[in-house]
Amino acid sequence: MGWTVPSNGAVAYTNWAAGKTFRVGDILVFNFATDRHDMQQVEETSFDGCNSQNAIGAAIMTGPTNITLNSTDDHYFICTIGTHCQGGQKLEISVFDDSTSTPGTNPPTPSVDGPTGSVLGGVVPPPPPPSSLTTVLASFVLSLSAIAFAIFH
């Protein structure tokens, strides 16, 4: 559905987030039309009250936008345009560290990336770890060395 006022209220985003595990490094994509919506990260009290009094950073007015989840803990996002937040355009997620199963206490520090990735409703996972090609190549060379040693000795 993208980042919009859901027809069934905030339950739409609550249900969407409930089926996901968010990890540090994941990229959350807010897909919205510029001048129709925005995205503001806020503290819990502003999330609950649908206001930007406790904003974290500036509102992002140009869509779509990607937010890299850089810290563990709960993260809160709202649309500040009109009554969109009161209509349910708000998202709460818990972000976990890869090495733990519970959120930590680091303060949220999102970064804004370019407009790439999938629409809200999906999370772009972090890039895969470095290739194991070096390990495979080393094992292959070691095997060849052992065969050569056995043949010539």
Solvent accessible surface area in square Angstrom, and as a share of the most:
residue,aa,sasa,rsa
1,M,128,0.57
2,G,8,0.08
3,W,3,0.01
4,T,46,0.27
5,V,58,0.34
6,P,8,0.05
7,S,125,0.81
8,N,90,0.46
9,G,21,0.20
10,A,38,0.30
11,V,70,0.40
12,A,14,0.11
13,Y,3,0.01
14,T,84,0.49
15,N,92,0.47
16,W,37,0.13
17,A,12,0.10
18,A,86,0.66
19,G,66,0.64
20,K,72,0.30
21,T,81,0.47
22,F,4,0.02
23,R,74,0.27
24,V,49,0.28
25,G,22,0.21
26,D,8,0.04
27,I,38,0.19
28,L,0,0.00
29,V,5,0.03
30,F,0,0.00
31,N,54,0.28
32,F,12,0.05
33,A,51,0.40
34,T,60,0.35
35,D,131,0.68
36,R,162,0.59
37,H,17,0.08
38,D,1,0.00
39,M,4,0.02
40,Q,6,0.03
41,Q,4,0.02
42,V,1,0.01
43,E,90,0.40
44,E,91,0.41
45,T,94,0.54
46,S,1,0.00
47,F,19,0.08
48,D,96,0.50
49,G,46,0.44
50,C,22,0.13
51,N,51,0.26
52,S,53,0.34
53,Q,154,0.68
54,N,57,0.29
55,A,45,0.35
56,I,42,0.21
57,G,62,0.60
58,A,89,0.69
59,A,34,0.26
60,I,28,0.14
61,M,106,0.47
62,T,89,0.52
63,G,14,0.14
64,P,51,0.32
65,T,4,0.02
66,N,3,0.02
67,I,1,0.01
68,T,23,0.14
69,L,1,0.00
70,N,65,0.33
71,S,5,0.03
72,T,6,0.03
73,D,45,0.23
74,D,47,0.25
75,H,2,0.01
76,Y,17,0.07
77,F,0,0.00
78,I,2,0.01
79,C,1,0.00
80,T,54,0.31
81,I,53,0.27
82,G,65,0.63
83,T,100,0.58
84,H,39,0.18
85,C,5,0.03
86,Q,116,0.51
87,G,30,0.29
88,G,2,0.02
89,Q,0,0.00
90,K,32,0.13
91,L,1,0.01
92,E,80,0.36
93,I,4,0.02
94,S,38,0.25
95,V,0,0.00
96,F,39,0.16
97,D,53,0.28
98,D,106,0.55
99,S,99,0.64
100,T,66,0.38
101,S,93,0.60
102,T,87,0.51
103,P,52,0.33
104,G,27,0.26
105,T,128,0.74
106,N,80,0.41
107,P,98,0.62
108,P,33,0.20
109,T,75,0.43
110,P,38,0.24
111,S,44,0.28
112,V,88,0.51
113,D,60,0.31
114,G,39,0.37
115,P,94,0.59
116,T,97,0.57
117,G,57,0.55
118,S,52,0.33
119,V,73,0.42
120,L,3,0.01
121,G,37,0.36
122,G,18,0.17
123,V,36,0.20
124,V,39,0.23
125,P,93,0.59
126,P,52,0.32
127,P,113,0.71
128,P,115,0.72
129,P,113,0.71
130,P,130,0.82
131,S,90,0.58
132,S,73,0.47
133,L,122,0.61
134,T,106,0.61
135,T,89,0.52
136,V,93,0.53
137,L,102,0.51
138,A,59,0.46
139,S,61,0.39
140,F,116,0.48
141,V,80,0.46
142,L,127,0.63
143,S,59,0.38
144,L,88,0.44
145,S,58,0.37
146,A,62,0.48
147,I,97,0.49
148,A,43,0.33
149,F,129,0.54
150,A,75,0.58
151,I,119,0.60
152,F,159,0.66
153,H,164,0.73
